[in-house]
Amino acid sequence: MNVLIWFKRDLRIHDHPALARAAELGAVLPLYIVEPEYWQLPDTSARHWAFTAEALADLRSSLGALGAPLILRVGDAVSVLDRLCRQHHIARILSHEETGNLWTYGRDRRVAAWARTAGVIWDELPQQGVIRRLASRNGWAGRRDAFTAAPQVAAPAALRAVAGVEPGAIPSARALRLPDDPCAHRQAGGRGHGLALLDSFLAHRGEPYRAAMSSPLTGERACSRLSAHLALGALSSREVVQAAAARAAERPGGRWPGALASFQSRMAWRDHFIQKLESEPQIEIRALHRAADRLRPLTPDPVRLHAWEAGETGLPFLDACMRYLRATGWLNFRMRSMVMAVASYHLWLDWRATGAVLARRFTDYEPGIHWPQVQMQAGVTGINTIRIYNPVKQGHDQDPTGAFTRRWVPELAAVPDPFLQEPWKWPGARAVLGRLYPEPIVDVTAAARAARDACWGLRKERTYREEVAEVIERHASRADPRFVNDRSPRPKRRTDAAQMSLDL
Ligand SMILES: Cc1cc2nc3c(=O)[nH]c(=O)nc-3n(C[C@H](O)[C@H](O)[C@H](O)COP(=O)(O)OP(=O)(O)OC[C@H]3O[C@@H](n4cnc5c(N)ncnc54)[C@H](O)[C@@H]3O)c2cc1C
């Protein structure tokens, strides 16, 4: 039997259940489809493609070594699959279960409809702790843990290739008409790079993880940096979880136990968040708590949006983070939360527009983590604590020496250290602000207060709580200490002068 194995966000041969199954069934045609319509979406970018192209080249050589090099086709998935299945007498397709964006969800429905009428069997196999057609979150964590604890699937020893298939070239970003997207310090794609990161993280980089992850200065090295490789499936999440567990079993001492426990929590969050999008694909376009979608104007203020995206808001630490992201394709979790929170509260911008900007900028764009996190940091889920991060305080806390801010906002060279995060308070500000660097786009304190008042106003509405209960039922984690982010709303209000944290 000839079998087509359709690679999507699973660009590896190791721990690949669908590939292993295909190898058992007969001759295989390993395929990746470059879909031009996908690459025109507002949440895709040239940096995504560059990373993907490198991972594809790597996969092509791994599959080639097994005897069946990767086949590449550019076009609509249904047309490509239909043509290949007819030409090569293929009646069975295998792939992993993809939790992608709304577009890939729609495409998969079209492929499923085509397969039914064409008499082709399409089997999708899970590759992570995300459960398709999950009826309730009850018991989910146990099922997720069982998946990640199960033995990894070995790469096939060899593959028999379907004969006579033209391999097809990996297209350039220009051929896909992708807008220029310079990213001088982007991570390199390909499984070899992912494995090297896993190895160095578990051998030495990860020891200060817990204390170092929150600052962009130290997080760059102390975080695993595996996200882009996980997002494209160059590494399986199961192999990463098991490698970290094996390291913990060695009892490495020092700060390692805490570091590895925190890391494993994040790997669990990964599945927890992706499960939300799997269960409700509309999360990409609709707020979990519907009423929250009435908070901000749907059309974002273009001046504010541009300033935020360009790192030109006049808020130094925020601008430094946005410029760093543009140049590297990565930002640590705390700073992702802050840039999203400032966009949503202080600048009062709609989360869909700012979420798309960040999606394009993150080399590791993973829709299932991204959109639920974007909603959470924008305060539109109804079930998460609202955190109005203060960018000045974050600058002092996470960049105490000012080195990061100075590196990415060199226009502030003349500003003395005590005023770096609030240059408008410096008596010499006139020499810099409005000339070399913008005046602050908002008054941080007043903007945060206005946002807080608007959020509380919404909360007082009678129907608000009824809908919160529905969101909890659909998406909140159950009693599991790893998922402290989701919780039932509490009536108490806590504020602190510098940073507001509201349990809504
Ligand atoms: C607004 C916003 C958008 C985000 N968008 C993405 C995205 O598109 N893709 C993405 O991979 N992560 C996203 N994250 C989560 C997190 O910031 C990144 O996973 C992390 O910074 C990646 O760096 P790392 O691989 O070194 O992470 P590590 O700290 O080393 O964590 C290991 C892995 O755990 C997972 N993980 C870590 N933190 C989280 C989290 N908070 N929620 C879910 N999974 C997590 C990731 O797969 C990560 O690679 C987003 C966070 C926010 C606040």
The ligand as an SDF file (V2000), in Angstrom:
LIG
                    3D

 53 58  0  0  0  0  0  0  0  0999 V2000
    1.1790   37.5690   25.0790 C   0  0  0  0  0  0  0  0  0  0  0  0
    1.9580   36.2720   25.0410 C   0  0  0  0  0  0  0  0  0  0  0  0
    2.0700   35.5740   23.8560 C   0  0  0  0  0  0  0  0  0  0  0  0
    2.7790   34.3720   23.8080 C   0  0  0  0  0  0  0  0  0  0  0  0
    2.8880   33.7240   22.6080 N   0  0  0  0  0  0  0  0  0  0  0  0
    3.5890   32.5670   22.5350 C   0  0  0  0  0  0  0  0  0  0  0  0
    3.7380   31.9030   21.2840 C   0  0  0  0  0  0  0  0  0  0  0  0
    3.2310   32.3330   20.2430 O   0  0  0  0  0  0  0  0  0  0  0  0
    4.4840   30.7510   21.2640 N   0  0  0  0  0  0  0  0  0  0  0  0
    5.0440   30.2400   22.3950 C   0  0  0  0  0  0  0  0  0  0  0  0
    5.7100   29.1920   22.3300 O   0  0  0  0  0  0  0  0  0  0  0  0
    4.8810   30.8380   23.5960 N   0  0  0  0  0  0  0  0  0  0  0  0
    4.1940   31.9950   23.7000 C   0  0  0  0  0  0  0  0  0  0  0  0
    4.0660   32.6190   24.9250 N   0  0  0  0  0  0  0  0  0  0  0  0
    4.5170   31.9260   26.1540 C   0  0  0  0  0  0  0  0  0  0  0  0
    5.9760   32.1680   26.6110 C   0  0  0  0  0  0  0  0  0  0  0  0
    6.2480   33.5330   26.7110 O   0  0  0  0  0  0  0  0  0  0  0  0
    6.9810   31.5010   25.6730 C   0  0  0  0  0  0  0  0  0  0  0  0
    6.6450   30.1300   25.4980 O   0  0  0  0  0  0  0  0  0  0  0  0
    8.4020   31.5200   26.2290 C   0  0  0  0  0  0  0  0  0  0  0  0
    8.7900   32.8420   26.5290 O   0  0  0  0  0  0  0  0  0  0  0  0
    9.3440   30.9150   25.1870 C   0  0  0  0  0  0  0  0  0  0  0  0
   10.6680   30.9160   25.6120 O   0  0  0  0  0  0  0  0  0  0  0  0
   11.3910   29.5620   26.0850 P   0  0  0  0  0  0  0  0  0  0  0  0
   11.2160   28.4840   25.0740 O   0  0  0  0  0  0  0  0  0  0  0  0
   12.7740   29.9090   26.4580 O   0  0  0  0  0  0  0  0  0  0  0  0
   10.5240   29.1900   27.3560 O   0  0  0  0  0  0  0  0  0  0  0  0
   10.8440   28.3680   28.6810 P   0  0  0  0  0  0  0  0  0  0  0  0
   10.6230   29.2730   29.8220 O   0  0  0  0  0  0  0  0  0  0  0  0
   12.1430   27.6790   28.5930 O   0  0  0  0  0  0  0  0  0  0  0  0
    9.6510   27.3000   28.7180 O   0  0  0  0  0  0  0  0  0  0  0  0
    9.7180   26.0310   28.0420 C   0  0  0  0  0  0  0  0  0  0  0  0
    8.5300   25.8550   27.1380 C   0  0  0  0  0  0  0  0  0  0  0  0
    7.3150   25.8630   27.8990 O   0  0  0  0  0  0  0  0  0  0  0  0
    6.2770   26.4820   27.1560 C   0  0  0  0  0  0  0  0  0  0  0  0
    5.8530   27.6940   27.8700 N   0  0  0  0  0  0  0  0  0  0  0  0
    6.6380   28.5580   28.5510 C   0  0  0  0  0  0  0  0  0  0  0  0
    5.8990   29.5280   29.1110 N   0  0  0  0  0  0  0  0  0  0  0  0
    4.6350   29.2700   28.7610 C   0  0  0  0  0  0  0  0  0  0  0  0
    3.4070   29.9230   29.0340 C   0  0  0  0  0  0  0  0  0  0  0  0
    3.3450   31.0200   29.7870 N   0  0  0  0  0  0  0  0  0  0  0  0
    2.2780   29.4110   28.5140 N   0  0  0  0  0  0  0  0  0  0  0  0
    2.3190   28.2980   27.7530 C   0  0  0  0  0  0  0  0  0  0  0  0
    3.4550   27.6280   27.4670 N   0  0  0  0  0  0  0  0  0  0  0  0
    4.5890   28.1120   27.9650 C   0  0  0  0  0  0  0  0  0  0  0  0
    6.8820   26.8550   25.7960 C   0  0  0  0  0  0  0  0  0  0  0  0
    6.6210   25.8180   24.8840 O   0  0  0  0  0  0  0  0  0  0  0  0
    8.3570   26.9550   26.1150 C   0  0  0  0  0  0  0  0  0  0  0  0
    9.1680   26.7280   24.9910 O   0  0  0  0  0  0  0  0  0  0  0  0
    3.3640   33.8390   24.9900 C   0  0  0  0  0  0  0  0  0  0  0  0
    3.2420   34.5580   26.1820 C   0  0  0  0  0  0  0  0  0  0  0  0
    2.5480   35.7590   26.2050 C   0  0  0  0  0  0  0  0  0  0  0  0
    2.4400   36.5140   27.4920 C   0  0  0  0  0  0  0  0  0  0  0  0
  1  2  1  0
  2  3  1  0
  2 52  2  0
  3  4  2  0
  4  5  1  0
  4 50  1  0
  5  6  2  0
  6  7  1  0
  6 13  1  0
  7  8  2  0
  7  9  1  0
  9 10  1  0
 10 11  2  0
 10 12  1  0
 12 13  2  0
 13 14  1  0
 14 15  1  0
 14 50  1  0
 15 16  1  0
 16 17  1  0
 16 18  1  0
 18 19  1  0
 18 20  1  0
 20 21  1  0
 20 22  1  0
 22 23  1  0
 23 24  1  0
 24 25  2  0
 24 26  1  0
 24 27  1  0
 27 28  1  0
 28 29  2  0
 28 30  1  0
 28 31  1  0
 31 32  1  0
 32 33  1  0
 33 34  1  0
 33 48  1  0
 34 35  1  0
 35 36  1  0
 35 46  1  0
 36 37  1  0
 36 45  1  0
 37 38  2  0
 38 39  1  0
 39 40  1  0
 39 45  2  0
 40 41  1  0
 40 42  2  0
 42 43  1  0
 43 44  2  0
 44 45  1  0
 46 47  1  0
 46 48  1  0
 48 49  1  0
 50 51  2  0
 51 52  1  0
 52 53  1  0
M  END
$$$$
